[in-house]
Amino acid sequence: MGLIITVVDTRIVGFGYSAWAAVLQCVLPGLGVWLGNLIRKWIMPDAVYGSTGAVIQARLLWAVLPQFIGWFIGFMVAMSILGIRA
């Protein structure tokens, strides 16, 4: 799981918004990673057959990609709730 540090000037937006931003940006990407791992365990094939390169590629895909997609979706949801545009 990644660590996201949000730099917000509290003189402009206030402490409540900064605290809310920190909570959302920690919780929602973490929830996305958890859901991505749940989906990965549910749909991941039991075995992958093929050449060495294809097997390595498939193993890396199943080890990283579902969790990353979940993290990215959770991060984007948190940013949209906060009204921050990238």
FENPEGI-V814038 format. One record per run of one state. SS is the DSSP state (helix for helix, strand for strand, loop for the rest). FROM is the first residue (numbers start at 1). TO is the last residue. Records with the same first field share a line. If there is no record, write none. Layout:
SS->FROM-TO + FROM-TO
This chain:
loop->1-9 + 14-14 + 44-51 + 83-86
helix->10-13 + 15-43 + 52-82
